[in-house]
Amino acid sequence: MKKNRGCFEEEKNVGLEALIKAAFLCHRVQKEMIGSRKGGIVEKTDRSPATVADYGAQAIICRILKDAFPNDPIVAEENSSLLIRPENQPLLELTVNSVEQTLGRKVGRQAVCDWIDLGSGQPDGRFWTLDPIDGTKGFLRLDQYAIALALIVEHKVQLGLLACPNLSFHSPVASCPMDNPEAASLSVAVAGEGAYLISLDRRQSIPLRVSSISDPRQVRLVESFEPSHTDHQTQQRILQGFENSLSPIRMDGQTKYSLLARGEADLYLRLPSPESSGYREKIWDHAAGSLIVEEAGGVVSDIHGQRLDFGRGKELSANQGIAASNGKIHQAVIEAIQRQLQL
């Protein structure tokens, strides 16, 4: 019997409203600015890129959340510190224009920066975590990315939402045409209530369910494009150990979780790279997607088979790596990881 029926209904509806607005902003920026190479990009201190869409989406989502839930901290990836630098004023202006165009009214530079910085909260008993563009390099390639939002209450993810503007509602392996964002997909899950796929115009909705594949030889792996995000070589050795010759699906951001929840992939791994074994995952990179997969019937753990602990700050400091599957192959995968990494 499902638990918590009707819980977090207001939070879900507000989250959907925020993500849909942000998705249309991101779609427009990708089409008009990134696609035509008109700029709108800055390099952060960790050398990762941030775009007008990162900042604009965060501003809109944080403003909508704070209006509805003023006491909830928001823990988001971005802040306005780079935007307010003199050399980045053109980027700020583009961000403000994108936010104003999305909202249909003037708001000004200071308001947009203030809204972005609403995401500088600290994890508490109840808080939201946000990645406004998860998969920025995919976004820049005009490929897949996700807008990821989750509500965490007492260490557990209770609500997860993933907007995937380039992932078609009807055909998960196909990108949406740039002139038809309404056909894009949005995955949502409430703890104990299952997971659903919703079209971006909210006219269509279907339950999400992971695959029934139980033979490791038939497993379809979805993995990150970026070699710095996972150990591709070890993942390939794991597949070879299963006598699995299927080519991995490579995709950016938490769209990988969405693909797994849809049953279009069976396994997602994020293994520590040999040169960064001490790295710990950020909560905003996994909170929404992990709940969606679990509510679709899958299993998400770290590479030791331990549940993810979202109650230790901004990082999954108690966990190492990620293993997400349809559940039926999970134990075999964990054992294979242990053998390959000699853990």
LINKA-V757884 format. One record per residue. N is the residue number from 1. PHI is phi as a letter, one per 20 degrees, with the letter a starting at -180 (none if undefined). PSI is psi in whole degrees, 0 to 359 (* if undefined). NEAR is the number of other ideal C-beta (glycine too) atoms within 8 Angstrom. Layout:
N,PHI,PSI,NEAR
N,PHI,PSI,NEAR
This chain:
1,none,132,2
2,f,142,7
3,d,168,6
4,m,23,11
5,g,124,7
6,n,351,4
7,f,147,10
8,m,26,11
9,f,317,7
10,f,316,7
11,f,319,10
12,f,314,12
13,f,321,8
14,f,318,12
15,f,319,14
16,f,315,13
17,g,315,9
18,f,315,13
19,f,324,14
20,f,317,12
21,f,316,13
22,f,324,16
23,f,320,15
24,f,323,11
25,f,312,16
26,f,318,16
27,f,316,12
28,f,318,11
29,f,317,15
30,f,319,15
31,f,314,10
32,e,331,8
33,d,307,12
34,f,315,15
35,f,328,9
36,e,6,6
37,l,48,5
38,e,15,7
39,n,213,8
40,n,29,11
41,c,143,11
42,c,150,10
43,e,128,7
44,e,176,9
45,f,333,3
46,e,11,4
47,m,8,5
48,e,151,7
49,e,152,10
50,c,147,12
51,c,172,15
52,g,322,13
53,f,320,16
54,g,308,13
55,f,317,17
56,f,316,18
57,f,318,14
58,f,319,16
59,g,312,13
60,f,313,16
61,f,315,17
62,f,320,15
63,f,315,10
64,f,317,12
65,f,316,15
66,f,327,12
67,f,321,6
68,e,324,8
69,c,72,9
70,f,339,6
71,e,356,3
72,e,122,11
73,f,151,9
74,c,124,14
75,d,102,14
76,d,166,16
77,f,324,10
78,d,166,11
79,b,174,8
80,e,6,12
81,g,323,6
82,f,324,10
83,f,325,13
84,e,357,8
85,f,143,8
86,g,321,4
87,f,346,4
88,d,18,11
89,f,323,8
90,f,322,7
91,f,319,15
92,f,317,13
93,f,319,9
94,f,322,12
95,f,314,14
96,f,315,12
97,f,320,8
98,f,319,14
99,f,315,15
100,f,321,11
101,f,321,9
102,f,319,13
103,e,342,9
104,m,27,5
105,b,163,5
106,f,140,4
107,c,327,9
108,n,162,7
109,f,313,8
110,f,318,6
111,f,317,8
112,f,316,17
113,f,319,12
114,f,319,9
115,f,319,14
116,g,317,15
117,f,355,9
118,f,343,13
119,e,10,14
120,e,24,6
121,f,173,10
122,d,145,6
123,g,136,12
124,c,196,7
125,f,319,5
126,c,125,8
127,b,161,14
128,d,148,13
129,c,139,15
130,c,133,16
131,d,106,15
132,f,328,15
133,c,102,15
134,e,108,13
135,o,48,14
136,f,325,13
137,f,326,10
138,f,319,14
139,g,317,16
140,f,335,10
141,e,4,7
142,m,34,8
143,d,208,10
144,f,148,13
145,a,169,17
146,c,152,16
147,d,117,18
148,d,125,17
149,c,135,15
150,b,150,15
151,d,124,15
152,d,130,16
153,c,119,7
154,l,56,6
155,m,354,6
156,d,141,9
157,f,122,13
158,d,337,12
159,b,131,15
160,c,134,18
161,c,133,15
162,c,115,18
163,e,128,13
164,c,85,15
165,f,339,14
166,d,8,11
167,d,113,13
168,f,141,11
169,f,324,10
170,e,324,4
171,c,100,5
172,f,336,10
173,e,356,5
174,d,144,6
175,e,149,8
176,f,143,12
177,f,145,6
178,f,343,9
179,d,11,4
180,c,61,7
181,f,338,11
182,f,337,7
183,e,0,11
184,f,174,17
185,d,154,13
186,c,123,16
187,d,139,17
188,b,143,15
189,b,140,16
190,d,135,13
191,g,125,14
192,n,358,9
193,c,6,10
194,n,178,10
195,c,148,14
196,c,150,11
197,d,127,15
198,c,138,13
199,f,152,14
200,f,337,16
201,e,1,6
202,m,19,9
203,e,342,4
204,c,144,8
205,b,134,7
206,c,150,6
207,f,147,7
208,e,140,16
209,b,132,7
210,f,170,15
211,f,169,9
212,d,13,7
213,f,128,11
214,c,352,5
215,e,113,6
216,g,337,10
217,f,342,7
218,d,5,9
219,f,135,14
220,d,114,13
221,e,134,14
222,d,132,13
223,b,167,13
224,f,148,10
225,f,316,8
226,f,122,8
227,f,337,6
228,f,346,5
229,e,343,7
230,a,169,12
231,e,91,9
232,f,322,8
233,f,316,6
234,f,321,11
235,f,320,14
236,f,322,9
237,f,325,9
238,f,315,13
239,f,318,13
240,f,323,8
241,f,334,9
242,e,1,11
243,l,40,7
244,d,119,10
245,d,11,4
246,f,137,9
247,f,136,3
248,f,151,11
249,e,126,11
250,d,131,7
251,b,148,15
252,e,154,15
253,m,191,14
254,f,6,15
255,g,334,16
256,f,319,15
257,f,319,17
258,f,318,18
259,f,320,15
260,f,316,20
261,f,333,17
262,e,353,10
263,m,14,11
264,e,353,9
265,b,161,13
266,d,343,13
267,b,136,15
268,c,125,15
269,c,144,16
270,c,89,10
271,e,141,12
272,g,132,10
273,f,147,11
274,g,326,6
275,e,355,4
276,c,49,8
277,f,339,7
278,e,358,4
279,f,141,7
280,c,140,9
281,f,149,12
282,e,145,11
283,f,324,15
284,f,347,15
285,e,352,10
286,b,344,15
287,g,305,15
288,f,310,15
289,f,321,17
290,f,319,14
291,f,320,16
292,f,317,18
293,f,315,16
294,f,318,11
295,f,344,16
296,e,2,15
297,o,3,8
298,e,186,13
299,c,136,10
300,c,129,13
301,b,181,14
302,e,184,13
303,f,353,16
304,e,1,10
305,n,7,9
306,e,143,9
307,f,150,6
308,f,135,12
309,d,106,11
310,e,19,12
311,d,24,8
312,c,36,8
313,n,207,6
314,e,352,7
315,d,155,9
316,e,68,14
317,f,340,8
318,e,0,6
319,c,155,13
320,c,121,7
321,m,183,12
322,c,138,14
323,c,117,17
324,c,134,16
325,b,178,15
326,f,359,16
327,n,322,9
328,f,335,8
329,d,4,14
330,f,313,13
331,f,321,7
332,f,323,9
333,f,315,14
334,g,317,13
335,f,321,8
336,f,321,11
337,f,315,16
338,g,318,11
339,f,315,8
340,f,321,10
341,e,358,9
342,l,51,5
343,e,*,6
